[in-house]
Amino acid sequence: MGLGDKADNKGEELKGKAKEKTGQATGNESLESEGKGDQSGAKVKQAGEKAKDAAKDVKDAFKG
């Protein structure tokens, strides 16, 4: 997983948290839900990238 991908995913997660908190503070349930969705999407992307990293590590272990 590239450093840029990690940063993008983390940035997306943080934006989602900000949306969620803003929605809570203003009573805007739609914005709160959107923020939670953004966070979930970022976490799914992070999990996929971690799986790719693990597969690469296994592949590299067999090369050595």
N, CA, C and O atoms as a Tripos MOL2 file, in Angstrom:
@<TRIPOS>MOLECULE
protein
  256   255    64     0     0
PROTEIN
NO_CHARGES

@<TRIPOS>ATOM
      1 N           0.8550   -1.1710    0.0000 N.3       1 MET1
      2 CA          0.0000    0.0000    0.0000 C.3       1 MET1
      3 C           0.8930    1.2220    0.0000 C.2       1 MET1
      4 O           1.7880    1.3630    0.8340 O.2       1 MET1
      5 N           0.6380    2.0810   -0.9280 N.am      2 GLY2
      6 CA          1.4560    3.2730   -1.0280 C.3       2 GLY2
      7 C           1.1390    4.2670    0.0780 C.2       2 GLY2
      8 O           0.0330    4.3070    0.6160 O.2       2 GLY2
      9 N           2.1250    5.0500    0.3900 N.am      3 LEU3
     10 CA          1.9700    6.0690    1.4190 C.3       3 LEU3
     11 C           0.8620    7.0460    1.0480 C.2       3 LEU3
     12 O           0.1150    7.5060    1.9120 O.2       3 LEU3
     13 N           0.7590    7.3590   -0.2330 N.am      4 GLY4
     14 CA         -0.2850    8.2600   -0.7060 C.3       4 GLY4
     15 C          -1.6740    7.6870   -0.4770 C.2       4 GLY4
     16 O          -2.5940    8.4100   -0.0950 O.2       4 GLY4
     17 N          -1.8280    6.3710   -0.7140 N.am      5 ASP5
     18 CA         -3.1190    5.7170   -0.4800 C.3       5 ASP5
     19 C          -3.4890    5.7630    0.9960 C.2       5 ASP5
     20 O          -4.6390    6.0240    1.3490 O.2       5 ASP5
     21 N          -2.5150    5.5090    1.8500 N.am      6 LYS6
     22 CA         -2.7690    5.5540    3.2930 C.3       6 LYS6
     23 C          -3.2260    6.9430    3.7120 C.2       6 LYS6
     24 O          -4.1800    7.0880    4.4770 O.2       6 LYS6
     25 N          -2.5470    7.9530    3.2100 N.am      7 ALA7
     26 CA         -2.8890    9.3320    3.5600 C.3       7 ALA7
     27 C          -4.2740    9.6960    3.0300 C.2       7 ALA7
     28 O          -5.0580   10.3410    3.7260 O.2       7 ALA7
     29 N          -4.5700    9.2870    1.8080 N.am      8 ASP8
     30 CA         -5.8920    9.5690    1.2360 C.3       8 ASP8
     31 C          -7.0030    8.9160    2.0540 C.2       8 ASP8
     32 O          -8.0210    9.5420    2.3500 O.2       8 ASP8
     33 N          -6.7930    7.6550    2.4120 N.am      9 ASN9
     34 CA         -7.8060    6.9400    3.1960 C.3       9 ASN9
     35 C          -7.9940    7.5700    4.5700 C.2       9 ASN9
     36 O          -9.1210    7.7140    5.0450 O.2       9 ASN9
     37 N          -6.9000    7.9420    5.2010 N.am     10 LYS10
     38 CA         -6.9880    8.5680    6.5240 C.3      10 LYS10
     39 C          -7.6710    9.9300    6.4200 C.2      10 LYS10
     40 O          -8.4860   10.2910    7.2700 O.2      10 LYS10
     41 N          -7.3310   10.6830    5.3690 N.am     11 GLY11
     42 CA         -7.9660   11.9800    5.1550 C.3      11 GLY11
     43 C          -9.4660   11.8410    4.9600 C.2      11 GLY11
     44 O         -10.2450   12.6310    5.4950 O.2      11 GLY11
     45 N          -9.8730   10.8300    4.1910 N.am     12 GLU12
     46 CA        -11.3000   10.5740    3.9640 C.3      12 GLU12
     47 C         -11.9950   10.2060    5.2750 C.2      12 GLU12
     48 O         -13.1120   10.6490    5.5420 O.2      12 GLU12
     49 N         -11.3210    9.3910    6.0860 N.am     13 GLU13
     50 CA        -11.8930    9.0050    7.3800 C.3      13 GLU13
     51 C         -12.0580   10.2310    8.2880 C.2      13 GLU13
     52 O         -13.0870   10.3840    8.9470 O.2      13 GLU13
     53 N         -11.0450   11.1000    8.3190 N.am     14 LEU14
     54 CA        -11.1140   12.2940    9.1670 C.3      14 LEU14
     55 C         -12.1970   13.2600    8.6970 C.2      14 LEU14
     56 O         -12.8830   13.8700    9.5170 O.2      14 LEU14
     57 N         -12.3530   13.4040    7.3750 N.am     15 LYS15
     58 CA        -13.4260   14.2550    6.8490 C.3      15 LYS15
     59 C         -14.7820   13.6800    7.2490 C.2      15 LYS15
     60 O         -15.7070   14.4260    7.5710 O.2      15 LYS15
     61 N         -14.8950   12.3700    7.2270 N.am     16 GLY16
     62 CA        -16.1380   11.7280    7.6340 C.3      16 GLY16
     63 C         -16.4520   11.9810    9.0920 C.2      16 GLY16
     64 O         -17.6030   12.2290    9.4520 O.2      16 GLY16
     65 N         -15.4240   11.9170    9.9390 N.am     17 LYS17
     66 CA        -15.6250   12.2060   11.3680 C.3      17 LYS17
     67 C         -16.0700   13.6420   11.5770 C.2      17 LYS17
     68 O         -16.9360   13.9220   12.4070 O.2      17 LYS17
     69 N         -15.4710   14.5490   10.8180 N.am     18 ALA18
     70 CA        -15.8430   15.9600   10.9320 C.3      18 ALA18
     71 C         -17.2950   16.1720   10.5090 C.2      18 ALA18
     72 O         -18.0410   16.9000   11.1630 O.2      18 ALA18
     73 N         -17.6860   15.5330    9.4140 N.am     19 LYS19
     74 CA        -19.0810   15.6380    8.9670 C.3      19 LYS19
     75 C         -20.0340   15.0860   10.0190 C.2      19 LYS19
     76 O         -21.0640   15.6880   10.3230 O.2      19 LYS19
     77 N         -19.6710   13.9250   10.5710 N.am     20 GLU20
     78 CA        -20.5180   13.3010   11.5860 C.3      20 GLU20
     79 C         -20.6900   14.2280   12.7910 C.2      20 GLU20
     80 O         -21.8080   14.4340   13.2630 O.2      20 GLU20
     81 N         -19.5950   14.7770   13.2800 N.am     21 LYS21
     82 CA        -19.6450   15.6600   14.4540 C.3      21 LYS21
     83 C         -20.4130   16.9430   14.1470 C.2      21 LYS21
     84 O         -21.1600   17.4390   14.9900 O.2      21 LYS21
     85 N         -20.2290   17.4760   12.9510 N.am     22 THR22
     86 CA        -20.9620   18.6770   12.5660 C.3      22 THR22
     87 C         -22.4580   18.3780   12.5000 C.2      22 THR22
     88 O         -23.2830   19.1690   12.9580 O.2      22 THR22
     89 N         -22.7900   17.2410   11.9310 N.am     23 GLY23
     90 CA        -24.1900   16.8270   11.8690 C.3      23 GLY23
     91 C         -24.7990   16.6570   13.2480 C.2      23 GLY23
     92 O         -25.9440   17.0470   13.4750 O.2      23 GLY23
     93 N         -24.0430   16.0790   14.1720 N.am     24 GLN24
     94 CA        -24.5240   15.9170   15.5440 C.3      24 GLN24
     95 C         -24.7310   17.2690   16.2070 C.2      24 GLN24
     96 O         -25.7370   17.4900   16.8810 O.2      24 GLN24
     97 N         -23.7900   18.1610   16.0170 N.am     25 ALA25
     98 CA        -23.8450   19.4700   16.6730 C.3      25 ALA25
     99 C         -24.9920   20.3250   16.1450 C.2      25 ALA25
    100 O         -25.5720   21.1220   16.8820 O.2      25 ALA25
    101 N         -25.3130   20.1560   14.8750 N.am     26 THR26
    102 CA        -26.3530   20.9910   14.2680 C.3      26 THR26
    103 C         -27.7030   20.2890   14.1750 C.2      26 THR26
    104 O         -28.6870   20.8870   13.7390 O.2      26 THR26
    105 N         -27.7520   19.0300   14.5820 N.am     27 GLY27
    106 CA        -28.9940   18.2810   14.4920 C.3      27 GLY27
    107 C         -29.3210   17.8470   13.0720 C.2      27 GLY27
    108 O         -30.4690   17.5170   12.7730 O.2      27 GLY27
    109 N         -28.3320   17.8440   12.2000 N.am     28 ASN28
    110 CA        -28.5130   17.4630   10.8050 C.3      28 ASN28
    111 C         -28.2130   15.9660   10.6630 C.2      28 ASN28
    112 O         -27.0580   15.5710   10.5010 O.2      28 ASN28
    113 N         -29.2600   15.1400   10.7240 N.am     29 GLU29
    114 CA        -29.0770   13.6920   10.6810 C.3      29 GLU29
    115 C         -28.5160   13.2200    9.3420 C.2      29 GLU29
    116 O         -27.7740   12.2390    9.2870 O.2      29 GLU29
    117 N         -28.8710   13.9140    8.2690 N.am     30 SER30
    118 CA        -28.3740   13.5420    6.9480 C.3      30 SER30
    119 C         -26.8530   13.7130    6.8750 C.2      30 SER30
    120 O         -26.1540   12.8340    6.3710 O.2      30 SER30
    121 N         -26.3520   14.8210    7.3670 N.am     31 LEU31
    122 CA        -24.9080   15.0740    7.3610 C.3      31 LEU31
    123 C         -24.1900   14.0830    8.2790 C.2      31 LEU31
    124 O         -23.1070   13.5950    7.9560 O.2      31 LEU31
    125 N         -24.8020   13.7970    9.4170 N.am     32 GLU32
    126 CA        -24.2190   12.8260   10.3530 C.3      32 GLU32
    127 C         -24.1080   11.4510    9.6890 C.2      32 GLU32
    128 O         -23.0770   10.7880    9.7930 O.2      32 GLU32
    129 N         -25.1720   11.0300    9.0080 N.am     33 SER33
    130 CA        -25.1560    9.7390    8.3190 C.3      33 SER33
    131 C         -24.1360    9.7140    7.1890 C.2      33 SER33
    132 O         -23.4460    8.7150    6.9860 O.2      33 SER33
    133 N         -24.0470   10.8170    6.4580 N.am     34 GLU34
    134 CA        -23.0750   10.9080    5.3720 C.3      34 GLU34
    135 C         -21.6500   10.7660    5.9230 C.2      34 GLU34
    136 O         -20.8060   10.0970    5.3260 O.2      34 GLU34
    137 N         -21.4030   11.3970    7.0520 N.am     35 GLY35
    138 CA        -20.0850   11.2930    7.6800 C.3      35 GLY35
    139 C         -19.7600    9.8780    8.0960 C.2      35 GLY35
    140 O         -18.6360    9.4130    7.9100 O.2      35 GLY35
    141 N         -20.7420    9.1860    8.6600 N.am     36 LYS36
    142 CA        -20.5310    7.7900    9.0480 C.3      36 LYS36
    143 C         -20.2530    6.9290    7.8190 C.2      36 LYS36
    144 O         -19.4160    6.0270    7.8580 O.2      36 LYS36
    145 N         -20.9580    7.2150    6.7330 N.am     37 GLY37
    146 CA        -20.7280    6.4740    5.4920 C.3      37 GLY37
    147 C         -19.3400    6.7140    4.9390 C.2      37 GLY37
    148 O         -18.6830    5.7830    4.4730 O.2      37 GLY37
    149 N         -18.8950    7.9500    4.9880 N.am     38 ASP38
    150 CA        -17.5440    8.2690    4.5240 C.3      38 ASP38
    151 C         -16.4950    7.5100    5.3310 C.2      38 ASP38
    152 O         -15.5250    6.9940    4.7760 O.2      38 ASP38
    153 N         -16.6990    7.4490    6.6400 N.am     39 GLN39
    154 CA        -15.7560    6.7390    7.5020 C.3      39 GLN39
    155 C         -15.7360    5.2500    7.1700 C.2      39 GLN39
    156 O         -14.6720    4.6350    7.1010 O.2      39 GLN39
    157 N         -16.9120    4.6840    6.9660 N.am     40 SER40
    158 CA        -16.9910    3.2590    6.6320 C.3      40 SER40
    159 C         -16.2890    2.9660    5.3200 C.2      40 SER40
    160 O         -15.5520    1.9870    5.2040 O.2      40 SER40
    161 N         -16.5230    3.8210    4.3300 N.am     41 GLY41
    162 CA        -15.8650    3.6270    3.0380 C.3      41 GLY41
    163 C         -14.3540    3.6760    3.1460 C.2      41 GLY41
    164 O         -13.6530    2.8750    2.5280 O.2      41 GLY41
    165 N         -13.8620    4.6070    3.9220 N.am     42 ALA42
    166 CA        -12.4120    4.7310    4.1030 C.3      42 ALA42
    167 C         -11.8500    3.5000    4.8130 C.2      42 ALA42
    168 O         -10.7730    3.0160    4.4620 O.2      42 ALA42
    169 N         -12.5690    3.0000    5.7960 N.am     43 LYS43
    170 CA        -12.1000    1.8160    6.5290 C.3      43 LYS43
    171 C         -12.0760    0.5840    5.6400 C.2      43 LYS43
    172 O         -11.1710   -0.2430    5.7520 O.2      43 LYS43
    173 N         -13.0630    0.4530    4.7560 N.am     44 VAL44
    174 CA        -13.0820   -0.6650    3.8180 C.3      44 VAL44
    175 C         -11.8810   -0.5740    2.8760 C.2      44 VAL44
    176 O         -11.2250   -1.5790    2.6030 O.2      44 VAL44
    177 N         -11.5980    0.6210    2.3850 N.am     45 LYS45
    178 CA        -10.4350    0.8090    1.5100 C.3      45 LYS45
    179 C          -9.1450    0.4530    2.2410 C.2      45 LYS45
    180 O          -8.2630   -0.1920    1.6750 O.2      45 LYS45
    181 N          -9.0380    0.8760    3.5070 N.am     46 GLN46
    182 CA         -7.8410    0.5770    4.2850 C.3      46 GLN46
    183 C          -7.6840   -0.9290    4.4730 C.2      46 GLN46
    184 O          -6.5750   -1.4560    4.3800 O.2      46 GLN46
    185 N          -8.7820   -1.6170    4.7350 N.am     47 ALA47
    186 CA         -8.7250   -3.0720    4.9170 C.3      47 ALA47
    187 C          -8.2780   -3.7520    3.6320 C.2      47 ALA47
    188 O          -7.4830   -4.6910    3.6720 O.2      47 ALA47
    189 N          -8.7780   -3.2890    2.4950 N.am     48 GLY48
    190 CA         -8.3660   -3.8530    1.2110 C.3      48 GLY48
    191 C          -6.8920   -3.6420    0.9430 C.2      48 GLY48
    192 O          -6.2060   -4.5420    0.4590 O.2      48 GLY48
    193 N          -6.4070   -2.4610    1.2560 N.am     49 GLU49
    194 CA         -4.9900   -2.1790    1.0520 C.3      49 GLU49
    195 C          -4.1260   -3.0230    1.9940 C.2      49 GLU49
    196 O          -3.0530   -3.4770    1.5980 O.2      49 GLU49
    197 N          -4.5720   -3.2330    3.2130 N.am     50 LYS50
    198 CA         -3.8200   -4.0750    4.1520 C.3      50 LYS50
    199 C          -3.7700   -5.5140    3.6580 C.2      50 LYS50
    200 O          -2.7510   -6.1880    3.8040 O.2      50 LYS50
    201 N          -4.8670   -5.9840    3.0730 N.am     51 ALA51
    202 CA         -4.8880   -7.3440    2.5230 C.3      51 ALA51
    203 C          -3.8980   -7.4590    1.3710 C.2      51 ALA51
    204 O          -3.2060   -8.4700    1.2470 O.2      51 ALA51
    205 N          -3.8240   -6.4330    0.5310 N.am     52 LYS52
    206 CA         -2.8460   -6.4330   -0.5650 C.3      52 LYS52
    207 C          -1.4320   -6.4860   -0.0130 C.2      52 LYS52
    208 O          -0.5870   -7.2200   -0.5260 O.2      52 LYS52
    209 N          -1.1710   -5.7020    1.0440 N.am     53 ASP53
    210 CA          0.1580   -5.6940    1.6590 C.3      53 ASP53
    211 C           0.5050   -7.0760    2.1990 C.2      53 ASP53
    212 O           1.6240   -7.5570    2.0170 O.2      53 ASP53
    213 N          -0.4540   -7.7120    2.8620 N.am     54 ALA54
    214 CA         -0.2130   -9.0390    3.4460 C.3      54 ALA54
    215 C           0.0810  -10.0500    2.3470 C.2      54 ALA54
    216 O           0.9760  -10.8820    2.4940 O.2      54 ALA54
    217 N          -0.6620   -9.9870    1.2480 N.am     55 ALA55
    218 CA         -0.4220  -10.9110    0.1390 C.3      55 ALA55
    219 C           0.9540  -10.6840   -0.4610 C.2      55 ALA55
    220 O           1.6460  -11.6400   -0.8120 O.2      55 ALA55
    221 N           1.3540   -9.4250   -0.5790 N.am     56 LYS56
    222 CA          2.6890   -9.1160   -1.1210 C.3      56 LYS56
    223 C           3.7740   -9.6520   -0.1840 C.2      56 LYS56
    224 O           4.7890  -10.1790   -0.6380 O.2      56 LYS56
    225 N           3.5500   -9.5110    1.1360 N.am     57 ASP57
    226 CA          4.5310  -10.0110    2.1020 C.3      57 ASP57
    227 C           4.6930  -11.5190    1.9910 C.2      57 ASP57
    228 O           5.8060  -12.0380    2.0700 O.2      57 ASP57
    229 N           3.5750  -12.2210    1.8080 N.am     58 VAL58
    230 CA          3.6360  -13.6830    1.6660 C.3      58 VAL58
    231 C           4.3770  -14.0340    0.3830 C.2      58 VAL58
    232 O           5.2210  -14.9290    0.3710 O.2      58 VAL58
    233 N           4.0590  -13.3300   -0.6900 N.am     59 LYS59
    234 CA          4.7190  -13.5810   -1.9750 C.3      59 LYS59
    235 C           6.2190  -13.3490   -1.8500 C.2      59 LYS59
    236 O           7.0210  -14.1470   -2.3340 O.2      59 LYS59
    237 N           6.5920  -12.2520   -1.1970 N.am     60 ASP60
    238 CA          7.9990  -11.9280   -1.0110 C.3      60 ASP60
    239 C           8.7150  -12.9660   -0.1420 C.2      60 ASP60
    240 O           9.8900  -13.2550   -0.3670 O.2      60 ASP60
    241 N           8.0190  -13.5230    0.8420 N.am     61 ALA61
    242 CA          8.6030  -14.5190    1.7210 C.3      61 ALA61
    243 C           8.9730  -15.7750    0.9480 C.2      61 ALA61
    244 O           9.9770  -16.4210    1.2510 O.2      61 ALA61
    245 N           8.1700  -16.1220   -0.0470 N.am     62 PHE62
    246 CA          8.4590  -17.3250   -0.8400 C.3      62 PHE62
    247 C           9.5690  -17.0890   -1.8660 C.2      62 PHE62
    248 O          10.2020  -18.0370   -2.3290 O.2      62 PHE62
    249 N           9.7990  -15.8380   -2.2160 N.am     63 LYS63
    250 CA         10.8860  -15.5290   -3.1550 C.3      63 LYS63
    251 C          12.2460  -15.7100   -2.4930 C.2      63 LYS63
    252 O          13.2160  -16.1340   -3.1200 O.2      63 LYS63
    253 N          12.2870  -15.3700   -1.1860 N.am     64 GLY64
    254 CA         13.5610  -15.3560   -0.4630 C.3      64 GLY64
    255 C          14.0200  -16.6690   -0.1000 C.2      64 GLY64
    256 O          15.0790  -16.8060    0.5120 O.2      64 GLY64
@<TRIPOS>BOND
     1     1     2 1
     2     2     3 1
     3     3     4 2
     4     3     5 am
     5     5     6 1
     6     6     7 1
     7     7     8 2
     8     7     9 am
     9     9    10 1
    10    10    11 1
    11    11    12 2
    12    11    13 am
    13    13    14 1
    14    14    15 1
    15    15    16 2
    16    15    17 am
    17    17    18 1
    18    18    19 1
    19    19    20 2
    20    19    21 am
    21    21    22 1
    22    22    23 1
    23    23    24 2
    24    23    25 am
    25    25    26 1
    26    26    27 1
    27    27    28 2
    28    27    29 am
    29    29    30 1
    30    30    31 1
    31    31    32 2
    32    31    33 am
    33    33    34 1
    34    34    35 1
    35    35    36 2
    36    35    37 am
    37    37    38 1
    38    38    39 1
    39    39    40 2
    40    39    41 am
    41    41    42 1
    42    42    43 1
    43    43    44 2
    44    43    45 am
    45    45    46 1
    46    46    47 1
    47    47    48 2
    48    47    49 am
    49    49    50 1
    50    50    51 1
    51    51    52 2
    52    51    53 am
    53    53    54 1
    54    54    55 1
    55    55    56 2
    56    55    57 am
    57    57    58 1
    58    58    59 1
    59    59    60 2
    60    59    61 am
    61    61    62 1
    62    62    63 1
    63    63    64 2
    64    63    65 am
    65    65    66 1
    66    66    67 1
    67    67    68 2
    68    67    69 am
    69    69    70 1
    70    70    71 1
    71    71    72 2
    72    71    73 am
    73    73    74 1
    74    74    75 1
    75    75    76 2
    76    75    77 am
    77    77    78 1
    78    78    79 1
    79    79    80 2
    80    79    81 am
    81    81    82 1
    82    82    83 1
    83    83    84 2
    84    83    85 am
    85    85    86 1
    86    86    87 1
    87    87    88 2
    88    87    89 am
    89    89    90 1
    90    90    91 1
    91    91    92 2
    92    91    93 am
    93    93    94 1
    94    94    95 1
    95    95    96 2
    96    95    97 am
    97    97    98 1
    98    98    99 1
    99    99   100 2
   100    99   101 am
   101   101   102 1
   102   102   103 1
   103   103   104 2
   104   103   105 am
   105   105   106 1
   106   106   107 1
   107   107   108 2
   108   107   109 am
   109   109   110 1
   110   110   111 1
   111   111   112 2
   112   111   113 am
   113   113   114 1
   114   114   115 1
   115   115   116 2
   116   115   117 am
   117   117   118 1
   118   118   119 1
   119   119   120 2
   120   119   121 am
   121   121   122 1
   122   122   123 1
   123   123   124 2
   124   123   125 am
   125   125   126 1
   126   126   127 1
   127   127   128 2
   128   127   129 am
   129   129   130 1
   130   130   131 1
   131   131   132 2
   132   131   133 am
   133   133   134 1
   134   134   135 1
   135   135   136 2
   136   135   137 am
   137   137   138 1
   138   138   139 1
   139   139   140 2
   140   139   141 am
   141   141   142 1
   142   142   143 1
   143   143   144 2
   144   143   145 am
   145   145   146 1
   146   146   147 1
   147   147   148 2
   148   147   149 am
   149   149   150 1
   150   150   151 1
   151   151   152 2
   152   151   153 am
   153   153   154 1
   154   154   155 1
   155   155   156 2
   156   155   157 am
   157   157   158 1
   158   158   159 1
   159   159   160 2
   160   159   161 am
   161   161   162 1
   162   162   163 1
   163   163   164 2
   164   163   165 am
   165   165   166 1
   166   166   167 1
   167   167   168 2
   168   167   169 am
   169   169   170 1
   170   170   171 1
   171   171   172 2
   172   171   173 am
   173   173   174 1
   174   174   175 1
   175   175   176 2
   176   175   177 am
   177   177   178 1
   178   178   179 1
   179   179   180 2
   180   179   181 am
   181   181   182 1
   182   182   183 1
   183   183   184 2
   184   183   185 am
   185   185   186 1
   186   186   187 1
   187   187   188 2
   188   187   189 am
   189   189   190 1
   190   190   191 1
   191   191   192 2
   192   191   193 am
   193   193   194 1
   194   194   195 1
   195   195   196 2
   196   195   197 am
   197   197   198 1
   198   198   199 1
   199   199   200 2
   200   199   201 am
   201   201   202 1
   202   202   203 1
   203   203   204 2
   204   203   205 am
   205   205   206 1
   206   206   207 1
   207   207   208 2
   208   207   209 am
   209   209   210 1
   210   210   211 1
   211   211   212 2
   212   211   213 am
   213   213   214 1
   214   214   215 1
   215   215   216 2
   216   215   217 am
   217   217   218 1
   218   218   219 1
   219   219   220 2
   220   219   221 am
   221   221   222 1
   222   222   223 1
   223   223   224 2
   224   223   225 am
   225   225   226 1
   226   226   227 1
   227   227   228 2
   228   227   229 am
   229   229   230 1
   230   230   231 1
   231   231   232 2
   232   231   233 am
   233   233   234 1
   234   234   235 1
   235   235   236 2
   236   235   237 am
   237   237   238 1
   238   238   239 1
   239   239   240 2
   240   239   241 am
   241   241   242 1
   242   242   243 1
   243   243   244 2
   244   243   245 am
   245   245   246 1
   246   246   247 1
   247   247   248 2
   248   247   249 am
   249   249   250 1
   250   250   251 1
   251   251   252 2
   252   251   253 am
   253   253   254 1
   254   254   255 1
   255   255   256 2
@<TRIPOS>SUBSTRUCTURE
     1 MET1         2 RESIDUE 1 A MET
     2 GLY2         6 RESIDUE 1 A GLY
     3 LEU3        10 RESIDUE 1 A LEU
     4 GLY4        14 RESIDUE 1 A GLY
     5 ASP5        18 RESIDUE 1 A ASP
     6 LYS6        22 RESIDUE 1 A LYS
     7 ALA7        26 RESIDUE 1 A ALA
     8 ASP8        30 RESIDUE 1 A ASP
     9 ASN9        34 RESIDUE 1 A ASN
    10 LYS10       38 RESIDUE 1 A LYS
    11 GLY11       42 RESIDUE 1 A GLY
    12 GLU12       46 RESIDUE 1 A GLU
    13 GLU13       50 RESIDUE 1 A GLU
    14 LEU14       54 RESIDUE 1 A LEU
    15 LYS15       58 RESIDUE 1 A LYS
    16 GLY16       62 RESIDUE 1 A GLY
    17 LYS17       66 RESIDUE 1 A LYS
    18 ALA18       70 RESIDUE 1 A ALA
    19 LYS19       74 RESIDUE 1 A LYS
    20 GLU20       78 RESIDUE 1 A GLU
    21 LYS21       82 RESIDUE 1 A LYS
    22 THR22       86 RESIDUE 1 A THR
    23 GLY23       90 RESIDUE 1 A GLY
    24 GLN24       94 RESIDUE 1 A GLN
    25 ALA25       98 RESIDUE 1 A ALA
    26 THR26      102 RESIDUE 1 A THR
    27 GLY27      106 RESIDUE 1 A GLY
    28 ASN28      110 RESIDUE 1 A ASN
    29 GLU29      114 RESIDUE 1 A GLU
    30 SER30      118 RESIDUE 1 A SER
    31 LEU31      122 RESIDUE 1 A LEU
    32 GLU32      126 RESIDUE 1 A GLU
    33 SER33      130 RESIDUE 1 A SER
    34 GLU34      134 RESIDUE 1 A GLU
    35 GLY35      138 RESIDUE 1 A GLY
    36 LYS36      142 RESIDUE 1 A LYS
    37 GLY37      146 RESIDUE 1 A GLY
    38 ASP38      150 RESIDUE 1 A ASP
    39 GLN39      154 RESIDUE 1 A GLN
    40 SER40      158 RESIDUE 1 A SER
    41 GLY41      162 RESIDUE 1 A GLY
    42 ALA42      166 RESIDUE 1 A ALA
    43 LYS43      170 RESIDUE 1 A LYS
    44 VAL44      174 RESIDUE 1 A VAL
    45 LYS45      178 RESIDUE 1 A LYS
    46 GLN46      182 RESIDUE 1 A GLN
    47 ALA47      186 RESIDUE 1 A ALA
    48 GLY48      190 RESIDUE 1 A GLY
    49 GLU49      194 RESIDUE 1 A GLU
    50 LYS50      198 RESIDUE 1 A LYS
    51 ALA51      202 RESIDUE 1 A ALA
    52 LYS52      206 RESIDUE 1 A LYS
    53 ASP53      210 RESIDUE 1 A ASP
    54 ALA54      214 RESIDUE 1 A ALA
    55 ALA55      218 RESIDUE 1 A ALA
    56 LYS56      222 RESIDUE 1 A LYS
    57 ASP57      226 RESIDUE 1 A ASP
    58 VAL58      230 RESIDUE 1 A VAL
    59 LYS59      234 RESIDUE 1 A LYS
    60 ASP60      238 RESIDUE 1 A ASP
    61 ALA61      242 RESIDUE 1 A ALA
    62 PHE62      246 RESIDUE 1 A PHE
    63 LYS63      250 RESIDUE 1 A LYS
    64 GLY64      254 RESIDUE 1 A GLY
